[in-house]
C-alpha cells in the first residue's frame, strides 16, 4: 500500500516498514545515511534510487515527525 508519494508498506517487504516504492530500501536507511554524512549522489549510487526517491523519504519523515508529540517531564 502506498502511504505517501513513492513510499509503500507491505508486510512481505522489510516486515512492513516504509520503503521506497519498487525497492527494498527502507526510508529509515535513507534518512540515516544522509544524517551520517553521505551525499544524495552517494546514496543514489549505493542503493540504486533516484533523487525523487530521496526527497520522498525526507518528505515522509518530516510529515511523520510533525505529528509527534513530545512532553517535558519536570
PyMOL Python script that loads the backbone (N, CA, C, O; Angstrom):
from pymol import cmd

cmd.read_pdbstr("""\
ATOM      1  N   UNK A   1       0.844  -1.163   0.000  1.00  0.00           N
ATOM      2  CA  UNK A   1       0.000   0.000   0.000  1.00  0.00           C
ATOM      3  C   UNK A   1       0.902   1.243   0.000  1.00  0.00           C
ATOM      4  O   UNK A   1       1.853   1.337   0.776  1.00  0.00           O
ATOM      5  N   UNK A   2       0.584   2.184  -0.880  1.00  0.00           N
ATOM      6  CA  UNK A   2       1.347   3.434  -0.932  1.00  0.00           C
ATOM      7  C   UNK A   2       0.820   4.359   0.170  1.00  0.00           C
ATOM      8  O   UNK A   2      -0.356   4.723   0.173  1.00  0.00           O
ATOM      9  N   UNK A   3       1.698   4.734   1.101  1.00  0.00           N
ATOM     10  CA  UNK A   3       1.297   5.577   2.228  1.00  0.00           C
ATOM     11  C   UNK A   3       1.694   7.031   2.039  1.00  0.00           C
ATOM     12  O   UNK A   3       1.223   7.912   2.759  1.00  0.00           O
ATOM     13  N   UNK A   4       2.558   7.273   1.071  1.00  0.00           N
ATOM     14  CA  UNK A   4       2.991   8.623   0.714  1.00  0.00           C
ATOM     15  C   UNK A   4       3.581   8.518  -0.686  1.00  0.00           C
ATOM     16  O   UNK A   4       3.811   7.421  -1.194  1.00  0.00           O
ATOM     17  N   UNK A   5       3.824   9.675  -1.304  1.00  0.00           N
ATOM     18  CA  UNK A   5       4.407   9.673  -2.642  1.00  0.00           C
ATOM     19  C   UNK A   5       5.706   8.879  -2.637  1.00  0.00           C
ATOM     20  O   UNK A   5       6.652   9.234  -1.934  1.00  0.00           O
ATOM     21  N   UNK A   6       5.752   7.784  -3.436  1.00  0.00           N
ATOM     22  CA  UNK A   6       6.930   6.929  -3.607  1.00  0.00           C
ATOM     23  C   UNK A   6       7.284   6.084  -2.388  1.00  0.00           C
ATOM     24  O   UNK A   6       8.330   5.436  -2.376  1.00  0.00           O
ATOM     25  N   UNK A   7       6.433   6.079  -1.364  1.00  0.00           N
ATOM     26  CA  UNK A   7       6.701   5.303  -0.142  1.00  0.00           C
ATOM     27  C   UNK A   7       5.583   4.282   0.042  1.00  0.00           C
ATOM     28  O   UNK A   7       4.401   4.625   0.016  1.00  0.00           O
ATOM     29  N   UNK A   8       5.978   3.015   0.229  1.00  0.00           N
ATOM     30  CA  UNK A   8       4.981   1.959   0.411  1.00  0.00           C
ATOM     31  C   UNK A   8       5.264   1.168   1.683  1.00  0.00           C
ATOM     32  O   UNK A   8       6.367   1.201   2.230  1.00  0.00           O
ATOM     33  N   UNK A   9       4.247   0.466   2.131  1.00  0.00           N
ATOM     34  CA  UNK A   9       4.416  -0.546   3.176  1.00  0.00           C
ATOM     35  C   UNK A   9       3.771  -1.837   2.674  1.00  0.00           C
ATOM     36  O   UNK A   9       2.688  -1.827   2.090  1.00  0.00           O
ATOM     37  N   UNK A  10       4.456  -2.928   2.914  1.00  0.00           N
ATOM     38  CA  UNK A  10       3.977  -4.248   2.531  1.00  0.00           C
ATOM     39  C   UNK A  10       4.539  -5.208   3.569  1.00  0.00           C
ATOM     40  O   UNK A  10       5.754  -5.285   3.753  1.00  0.00           O
ATOM     41  N   UNK A  11       3.676  -5.929   4.238  1.00  0.00           N
ATOM     42  CA  UNK A  11       4.142  -6.812   5.310  1.00  0.00           C
ATOM     43  C   UNK A  11       5.157  -7.844   4.829  1.00  0.00           C
ATOM     44  O   UNK A  11       5.883  -8.419   5.639  1.00  0.00           O
ATOM     45  N   UNK A  12       5.216  -8.084   3.523  1.00  0.00           N
ATOM     46  CA  UNK A  12       6.159  -9.055   2.976  1.00  0.00           C
ATOM     47  C   UNK A  12       7.513  -8.431   2.629  1.00  0.00           C
ATOM     48  O   UNK A  12       8.454  -9.142   2.278  1.00  0.00           O
ATOM     49  N   UNK A  13       7.609  -7.111   2.728  1.00  0.00           N
ATOM     50  CA  UNK A  13       8.867  -6.417   2.426  1.00  0.00           C
ATOM     51  C   UNK A  13       9.348  -5.718   3.686  1.00  0.00           C
ATOM     52  O   UNK A  13       8.675  -4.830   4.210  1.00  0.00           O
ATOM     53  N   UNK A  14      10.506  -6.121   4.165  1.00  0.00           N
ATOM     54  CA  UNK A  14      11.119  -5.492   5.340  1.00  0.00           C
ATOM     55  C   UNK A  14      10.171  -5.424   6.530  1.00  0.00           C
ATOM     56  O   UNK A  14      10.154  -4.438   7.266  1.00  0.00           O
ATOM     57  N   UNK A  15       9.381  -6.480   6.713  1.00  0.00           N
ATOM     58  CA  UNK A  15       8.479  -6.603   7.862  1.00  0.00           C
ATOM     59  C   UNK A  15       7.471  -5.461   7.961  1.00  0.00           C
ATOM     60  O   UNK A  15       7.036  -5.108   9.058  1.00  0.00           O
ATOM     61  N   UNK A  16       7.100  -4.884   6.822  1.00  0.00           N
ATOM     62  CA  UNK A  16       6.090  -3.835   6.802  1.00  0.00           C
ATOM     63  C   UNK A  16       6.608  -2.439   7.110  1.00  0.00           C
ATOM     64  O   UNK A  16       5.820  -1.516   7.318  1.00  0.00           O
ATOM     65  N   UNK A  17       7.930  -2.276   7.141  1.00  0.00           N
ATOM     66  CA  UNK A  17       8.483  -0.936   7.347  1.00  0.00           C
ATOM     67  C   UNK A  17       8.330  -0.127   6.061  1.00  0.00           C
ATOM     68  O   UNK A  17       8.302  -0.702   4.973  1.00  0.00           O
ATOM     69  N   UNK A  18       8.230   1.188   6.169  1.00  0.00           N
ATOM     70  CA  UNK A  18       8.130   2.017   4.962  1.00  0.00           C
ATOM     71  C   UNK A  18       9.401   1.895   4.108  1.00  0.00           C
ATOM     72  O   UNK A  18      10.517   2.041   4.607  1.00  0.00           O
ATOM     73  N   UNK A  19       9.207   1.629   2.832  1.00  0.00           N
ATOM     74  CA  UNK A  19      10.320   1.506   1.889  1.00  0.00           C
ATOM     75  C   UNK A  19      10.050   2.352   0.652  1.00  0.00           C
ATOM     76  O   UNK A  19       8.919   2.766   0.395  1.00  0.00           O
ATOM     77  N   UNK A  20      11.107   2.597  -0.100  1.00  0.00           N
ATOM     78  CA  UNK A  20      10.988   3.292  -1.379  1.00  0.00           C
ATOM     79  C   UNK A  20      10.261   2.361  -2.350  1.00  0.00           C
ATOM     80  O   UNK A  20      10.634   1.198  -2.507  1.00  0.00           O
ATOM     81  N   UNK A  21       9.235   2.877  -2.989  1.00  0.00           N
ATOM     82  CA  UNK A  21       8.422   2.085  -3.923  1.00  0.00           C
ATOM     83  C   UNK A  21       9.304   1.439  -4.989  1.00  0.00           C
ATOM     84  O   UNK A  21      10.167   2.093  -5.574  1.00  0.00           O
ATOM     85  N   UNK A  22       9.078   0.155  -5.232  1.00  0.00           N
ATOM     86  CA  UNK A  22       9.818  -0.581  -6.252  1.00  0.00           C
ATOM     87  C   UNK A  22      11.169  -1.083  -5.777  1.00  0.00           C
ATOM     88  O   UNK A  22      11.941  -1.635  -6.561  1.00  0.00           O
ATOM     89  N   UNK A  23      11.460  -0.893  -4.482  1.00  0.00           N
ATOM     90  CA  UNK A  23      12.736  -1.348  -3.916  1.00  0.00           C
ATOM     91  C   UNK A  23      12.480  -2.021  -2.576  1.00  0.00           C
ATOM     92  O   UNK A  23      11.339  -2.156  -2.135  1.00  0.00           O
ATOM     93  N   UNK A  24      13.563  -2.438  -1.944  1.00  0.00           N
ATOM     94  CA  UNK A  24      13.512  -2.947  -0.573  1.00  0.00           C
ATOM     95  C   UNK A  24      14.282  -1.998   0.348  1.00  0.00           C
ATOM     96  O   UNK A  24      14.688  -2.378   1.446  1.00  0.00           O
ATOM     97  N   UNK A  25      14.476  -0.767  -0.109  1.00  0.00           N
ATOM     98  CA  UNK A  25      15.267   0.215   0.634  1.00  0.00           C
ATOM     99  C   UNK A  25      14.366   0.942   1.641  1.00  0.00           C
ATOM    100  O   UNK A  25      13.462   1.678   1.244  1.00  0.00           O
ATOM    101  N   UNK A  26      14.612   0.738   2.948  1.00  0.00           N
ATOM    102  CA  UNK A  26      13.790   1.392   3.957  1.00  0.00           C
ATOM    103  C   UNK A  26      14.025   2.901   4.024  1.00  0.00           C
ATOM    104  O   UNK A  26      15.143   3.378   3.830  1.00  0.00           O
ATOM    105  N   UNK A  27      12.958   3.638   4.301  1.00  0.00           N
ATOM    106  CA  UNK A  27      13.057   5.090   4.461  1.00  0.00           C
ATOM    107  C   UNK A  27      14.068   5.426   5.551  1.00  0.00           C
ATOM    108  O   UNK A  27      14.879   6.337   5.386  1.00  0.00           O
ATOM    109  N   UNK A  28      14.023   4.694   6.664  1.00  0.00           N
ATOM    110  CA  UNK A  28      14.928   4.983   7.780  1.00  0.00           C
ATOM    111  C   UNK A  28      16.394   4.829   7.368  1.00  0.00           C
ATOM    112  O   UNK A  28      17.251   5.545   7.886  1.00  0.00           O
ATOM    113  N   UNK A  29      16.694   3.925   6.462  1.00  0.00           N
ATOM    114  CA  UNK A  29      18.063   3.747   5.989  1.00  0.00           C
ATOM    115  C   UNK A  29      18.518   4.972   5.203  1.00  0.00           C
ATOM    116  O   UNK A  29      19.626   5.471   5.399  1.00  0.00           O
ATOM    117  N   UNK A  30      17.657   5.448   4.320  1.00  0.00           N
ATOM    118  CA  UNK A  30      17.981   6.632   3.513  1.00  0.00           C
ATOM    119  C   UNK A  30      18.245   7.831   4.419  1.00  0.00           C
ATOM    120  O   UNK A  30      19.240   8.536   4.254  1.00  0.00           O
ATOM    121  N   UNK A  31      17.346   8.056   5.376  1.00  0.00           N
ATOM    122  CA  UNK A  31      17.496   9.186   6.290  1.00  0.00           C
ATOM    123  C   UNK A  31      18.770   9.028   7.115  1.00  0.00           C
ATOM    124  O   UNK A  31      19.510   9.991   7.314  1.00  0.00           O
ATOM    125  N   UNK A  32      19.017   7.835   7.585  1.00  0.00           N
ATOM    126  CA  UNK A  32      20.219   7.572   8.386  1.00  0.00           C
ATOM    127  C   UNK A  32      21.507   7.802   7.614  1.00  0.00           C
ATOM    128  O   UNK A  32      22.462   8.363   8.151  1.00  0.00           O
ATOM    129  N   UNK A  33      21.541   7.379   6.372  1.00  0.00           N
ATOM    130  CA  UNK A  33      22.748   7.574   5.562  1.00  0.00           C
ATOM    131  C   UNK A  33      22.989   9.058   5.309  1.00  0.00           C
ATOM    132  O   UNK A  33      24.131   9.515   5.367  1.00  0.00           O
ATOM    133  N   UNK A  34      21.938   9.807   5.033  1.00  0.00           N
ATOM    134  CA  UNK A  34      22.088  11.255   4.839  1.00  0.00           C
ATOM    135  C   UNK A  34      22.549  11.920   6.132  1.00  0.00           C
ATOM    136  O   UNK A  34      23.425  12.786   6.114  1.00  0.00           O
ATOM    137  N   UNK A  35      21.959  11.514   7.248  1.00  0.00           N
ATOM    138  CA  UNK A  35      22.345  12.073   8.551  1.00  0.00           C
ATOM    139  C   UNK A  35      23.785  11.721   8.893  1.00  0.00           C
ATOM    140  O   UNK A  35      24.467  12.473   9.590  1.00  0.00           O
ATOM    141  N   UNK A  36      24.240  10.590   8.406  1.00  0.00           N
ATOM    142  CA  UNK A  36      25.611  10.152   8.649  1.00  0.00           C
ATOM    143  C   UNK A  36      26.639  10.816   7.762  1.00  0.00           C
ATOM    144  O   UNK A  36      27.839  10.590   7.917  1.00  0.00           O
ATOM    145  N   UNK A  37      26.173  11.642   6.825  1.00  0.00           N
ATOM    146  CA  UNK A  37      27.109  12.391   6.001  1.00  0.00           C
ATOM    147  C   UNK A  37      27.204  11.989   4.547  1.00  0.00           C
ATOM    148  O   UNK A  37      27.932  12.622   3.782  1.00  0.00           O
ATOM    149  N   UNK A  38      26.492  10.958   4.144  1.00  0.00           N
ATOM    150  CA  UNK A  38      26.520  10.594   2.728  1.00  0.00           C
ATOM    151  C   UNK A  38      25.805  11.674   1.924  1.00  0.00           C
ATOM    152  O   UNK A  38      24.860  12.297   2.407  1.00  0.00           O
ATOM    153  N   UNK A  39      26.260  11.887   0.708  1.00  0.00           N
ATOM    154  CA  UNK A  39      25.608  12.851  -0.177  1.00  0.00           C
ATOM    155  C   UNK A  39      24.444  12.166  -0.895  1.00  0.00           C
ATOM    156  O   UNK A  39      24.326  10.941  -0.908  1.00  0.00           O
ATOM    157  N   UNK A  40      23.593  13.000  -1.491  1.00  0.00           N
ATOM    158  CA  UNK A  40      22.493  12.442  -2.294  1.00  0.00           C
ATOM    159  C   UNK A  40      23.063  11.497  -3.344  1.00  0.00           C
ATOM    160  O   UNK A  40      22.565  10.384  -3.521  1.00  0.00           O
ATOM    161  N   UNK A  41      24.109  11.941  -4.041  1.00  0.00           N
ATOM    162  CA  UNK A  41      24.685  11.118  -5.113  1.00  0.00           C
ATOM    163  C   UNK A  41      25.203   9.786  -4.582  1.00  0.00           C
ATOM    164  O   UNK A  41      25.024   8.752  -5.225  1.00  0.00           O
ATOM    165  N   UNK A  42      25.839   9.803  -3.420  1.00  0.00           N
ATOM    166  CA  UNK A  42      26.352   8.552  -2.843  1.00  0.00           C
ATOM    167  C   UNK A  42      25.209   7.608  -2.489  1.00  0.00           C
ATOM    168  O   UNK A  42      25.289   6.408  -2.753  1.00  0.00           O
ATOM    169  N   UNK A  43      24.155   8.138  -1.900  1.00  0.00           N
ATOM    170  CA  UNK A  43      23.007   7.304  -1.543  1.00  0.00           C
ATOM    171  C   UNK A  43      22.337   6.764  -2.804  1.00  0.00           C
ATOM    172  O   UNK A  43      21.960   5.593  -2.862  1.00  0.00           O
ATOM    173  N   UNK A  44      22.192   7.619  -3.806  1.00  0.00           N
ATOM    174  CA  UNK A  44      21.568   7.187  -5.060  1.00  0.00           C
ATOM    175  C   UNK A  44      22.365   6.054  -5.703  1.00  0.00           C
ATOM    176  O   UNK A  44      21.780   5.089  -6.195  1.00  0.00           O
ATOM    177  N   UNK A  45      23.673   6.162  -5.704  1.00  0.00           N
ATOM    178  CA  UNK A  45      24.528   5.144  -6.305  1.00  0.00           C
ATOM    179  C   UNK A  45      24.530   3.861  -5.481  1.00  0.00           C
ATOM    180  O   UNK A  45      24.390   2.764  -6.024  1.00  0.00           O
ATOM    181  N   UNK A  46      24.689   4.005  -4.179  1.00  0.00           N
ATOM    182  CA  UNK A  46      24.779   2.844  -3.280  1.00  0.00           C
ATOM    183  C   UNK A  46      23.508   1.998  -3.279  1.00  0.00           C
ATOM    184  O   UNK A  46      23.582   0.770  -3.221  1.00  0.00           O
ATOM    185  N   UNK A  47      22.343   2.646  -3.343  1.00  0.00           N
ATOM    186  CA  UNK A  47      21.074   1.932  -3.200  1.00  0.00           C
ATOM    187  C   UNK A  47      20.217   1.931  -4.460  1.00  0.00           C
ATOM    188  O   UNK A  47      19.071   1.481  -4.437  1.00  0.00           O
ATOM    189  N   UNK A  48      20.770   2.433  -5.556  1.00  0.00           N
ATOM    190  CA  UNK A  48      20.085   2.439  -6.852  1.00  0.00           C
ATOM    191  C   UNK A  48      18.690   3.065  -6.755  1.00  0.00           C
ATOM    192  O   UNK A  48      17.696   2.491  -7.200  1.00  0.00           O
ATOM    193  N   UNK A  49      18.650   4.268  -6.155  1.00  0.00           N
ATOM    194  CA  UNK A  49      17.411   5.033  -6.060  1.00  0.00           C
ATOM    195  C   UNK A  49      17.638   6.400  -6.703  1.00  0.00           C
ATOM    196  O   UNK A  49      18.770   6.768  -7.016  1.00  0.00           O
ATOM    197  N   UNK A  50      16.559   7.142  -6.896  1.00  0.00           N
ATOM    198  CA  UNK A  50      16.647   8.440  -7.560  1.00  0.00           C
ATOM    199  C   UNK A  50      16.597   9.580  -6.539  1.00  0.00           C
ATOM    200  O   UNK A  50      16.286   9.377  -5.365  1.00  0.00           O
ATOM    201  N   UNK A  51      16.908  10.771  -7.019  1.00  0.00           N
ATOM    202  CA  UNK A  51      16.795  11.949  -6.160  1.00  0.00           C
ATOM    203  C   UNK A  51      15.344  12.127  -5.715  1.00  0.00           C
ATOM    204  O   UNK A  51      15.087  12.527  -4.580  1.00  0.00           O
ATOM    205  N   UNK A  52      14.401  11.833  -6.602  1.00  0.00           N
ATOM    206  CA  UNK A  52      12.985  11.913  -6.254  1.00  0.00           C
ATOM    207  C   UNK A  52      12.662  10.961  -5.093  1.00  0.00           C
ATOM    208  O   UNK A  52      11.871  11.301  -4.213  1.00  0.00           O
ATOM    209  N   UNK A  53      13.274   9.771  -5.094  1.00  0.00           N
ATOM    210  CA  UNK A  53      13.074   8.816  -4.003  1.00  0.00           C
ATOM    211  C   UNK A  53      13.594   9.387  -2.680  1.00  0.00           C
ATOM    212  O   UNK A  53      12.936   9.272  -1.646  1.00  0.00           O
ATOM    213  N   UNK A  54      14.765   9.994  -2.722  1.00  0.00           N
ATOM    214  CA  UNK A  54      15.350  10.590  -1.516  1.00  0.00           C
ATOM    215  C   UNK A  54      14.465  11.712  -0.996  1.00  0.00           C
ATOM    216  O   UNK A  54      14.196  11.789   0.202  1.00  0.00           O
ATOM    217  N   UNK A  55      14.017  12.573  -1.882  1.00  0.00           N
ATOM    218  CA  UNK A  55      13.154  13.678  -1.470  1.00  0.00           C
ATOM    219  C   UNK A  55      11.828  13.161  -0.905  1.00  0.00           C
ATOM    220  O   UNK A  55      11.283  13.744   0.033  1.00  0.00           O
ATOM    221  N   UNK A  56      11.312  12.074  -1.470  1.00  0.00           N
ATOM    222  CA  UNK A  56      10.078  11.476  -0.953  1.00  0.00           C
ATOM    223  C   UNK A  56      10.313  10.920   0.452  1.00  0.00           C
ATOM    224  O   UNK A  56       9.448  11.049   1.319  1.00  0.00           O
ATOM    225  N   UNK A  57      11.465  10.309   0.683  1.00  0.00           N
ATOM    226  CA  UNK A  57      11.798   9.784   2.011  1.00  0.00           C
ATOM    227  C   UNK A  57      11.911  10.914   3.025  1.00  0.00           C
ATOM    228  O   UNK A  57      11.411  10.801   4.144  1.00  0.00           O
ATOM    229  N   UNK A  58      12.564  11.999   2.635  1.00  0.00           N
ATOM    230  CA  UNK A  58      12.695  13.154   3.525  1.00  0.00           C
ATOM    231  C   UNK A  58      11.331  13.772   3.819  1.00  0.00           C
ATOM    232  O   UNK A  58      11.054  14.148   4.959  1.00  0.00           O
ATOM    233  N   UNK A  59      10.492  13.879   2.819  1.00  0.00           N
ATOM    234  CA  UNK A  59       9.155  14.442   2.997  1.00  0.00           C
ATOM    235  C   UNK A  59       8.330  13.559   3.931  1.00  0.00           C
ATOM    236  O   UNK A  59       7.653  14.063   4.827  1.00  0.00           O
ATOM    237  N   UNK A  60       8.386  12.257   3.726  1.00  0.00           N
ATOM    238  CA  UNK A  60       7.655  11.323   4.579  1.00  0.00           C
ATOM    239  C   UNK A  60       8.128  11.456   6.034  1.00  0.00           C
ATOM    240  O   UNK A  60       7.310  11.522   6.951  1.00  0.00           O
ATOM    241  N   UNK A  61       9.435  11.496   6.236  1.00  0.00           N
ATOM    242  CA  UNK A  61       9.976  11.605   7.589  1.00  0.00           C
ATOM    243  C   UNK A  61       9.555  12.915   8.240  1.00  0.00           C
ATOM    244  O   UNK A  61       9.179  12.929   9.412  1.00  0.00           O
ATOM    245  N   UNK A  62       9.613  14.009   7.499  1.00  0.00           N
ATOM    246  CA  UNK A  62       9.228  15.315   8.047  1.00  0.00           C
ATOM    247  C   UNK A  62       7.755  15.317   8.451  1.00  0.00           C
ATOM    248  O   UNK A  62       7.400  15.824   9.515  1.00  0.00           O
ATOM    249  N   UNK A  63       6.913  14.759   7.614  1.00  0.00           N
ATOM    250  CA  UNK A  63       5.478  14.731   7.917  1.00  0.00           C
ATOM    251  C   UNK A  63       5.189  13.805   9.099  1.00  0.00           C
ATOM    252  O   UNK A  63       4.326  14.095   9.928  1.00  0.00           O
ATOM    253  N   UNK A  64       5.906  12.711   9.167  1.00  0.00           N
ATOM    254  CA  UNK A  64       5.728  11.770  10.268  1.00  0.00           C
ATOM    255  C   UNK A  64       6.147  12.415  11.594  1.00  0.00           C
ATOM    256  O   UNK A  64       5.457  12.268  12.603  1.00  0.00           O
ATOM    257  N   UNK A  65       7.250  13.112  11.590  1.00  0.00           N
ATOM    258  CA  UNK A  65       7.734  13.771  12.803  1.00  0.00           C
ATOM    259  C   UNK A  65       6.873  14.951  13.212  1.00  0.00           C
ATOM    260  O   UNK A  65       6.778  15.267  14.398  1.00  0.00           O
ATOM    261  N   UNK A  66       6.246  15.604  12.249  1.00  0.00           N
ATOM    262  CA  UNK A  66       5.432  16.773  12.584  1.00  0.00           C
ATOM    263  C   UNK A  66       4.226  16.385  13.436  1.00  0.00           C
ATOM    264  O   UNK A  66       3.673  17.231  14.138  1.00  0.00           O
ATOM    265  N   UNK A  67       3.821  15.147  13.388  1.00  0.00           N
ATOM    266  CA  UNK A  67       2.695  14.682  14.185  1.00  0.00           C
ATOM    267  C   UNK A  67       3.120  14.124  15.533  1.00  0.00           C
ATOM    268  O   UNK A  67       2.278  13.749  16.350  1.00  0.00           O
ATOM    269  N   UNK A  68       4.420  14.069  15.765  1.00  0.00           N
ATOM    270  CA  UNK A  68       4.922  13.526  17.021  1.00  0.00           C
ATOM    271  C   UNK A  68       4.786  14.529  18.146  1.00  0.00           C
ATOM    272  O   UNK A  68       5.096  15.709  17.979  1.00  0.00           O
ATOM    273  N   UNK A  69       4.327  14.063  19.280  1.00  0.00           N
ATOM    274  CA  UNK A  69       4.156  14.944  20.438  1.00  0.00           C
ATOM    275  C   UNK A  69       5.189  14.589  21.492  1.00  0.00           C
ATOM    276  O   UNK A  69       5.316  13.431  21.890  1.00  0.00           O
ATOM    277  N   UNK A  70       5.914  15.585  21.933  1.00  0.00           N
ATOM    278  CA  UNK A  70       6.936  15.391  22.953  1.00  0.00           C
ATOM    279  C   UNK A  70       6.523  16.177  24.182  1.00  0.00           C
ATOM    280  O   UNK A  70       6.186  17.357  24.082  1.00  0.00           O
ATOM    281  N   UNK A  71       6.546  15.537  25.334  1.00  0.00           N
ATOM    282  CA  UNK A  71       6.165  16.213  26.574  1.00  0.00           C
ATOM    283  C   UNK A  71       7.350  16.241  27.530  1.00  0.00           C
ATOM    284  O   UNK A  71       7.995  15.221  27.770  1.00  0.00           O
ATOM    285  N   UNK A  72       7.623  17.412  28.064  1.00  0.00           N
ATOM    286  CA  UNK A  72       8.706  17.547  29.038  1.00  0.00           C
ATOM    287  C   UNK A  72       8.202  17.050  30.396  1.00  0.00           C
ATOM    288  O   UNK A  72       7.073  17.323  30.801  1.00  0.00           O
ATOM    289  N   UNK A  73       9.057  16.330  31.066  1.00  0.00           N
ATOM    290  CA  UNK A  73       8.732  15.838  32.404  1.00  0.00           C
ATOM    291  C   UNK A  73       9.625  16.576  33.387  1.00  0.00           C
ATOM    292  O   UNK A  73      10.851  16.535  33.287  1.00  0.00           O
ATOM    293  N   UNK A  74       8.996  17.247  34.332  1.00  0.00           N
ATOM    294  CA  UNK A  74       9.774  18.029  35.299  1.00  0.00           C
ATOM    295  C   UNK A  74       9.919  17.288  36.603  1.00  0.00           C
ATOM    296  O   UNK A  74      10.545  17.795  37.535  1.00  0.00           O
TER     297      UNK A  74
END
""", "prot")
cmd.dss("prot")
cmd.show_as("cartoon", "prot")
cmd.util.cbc("prot")
cmd.orient("prot")
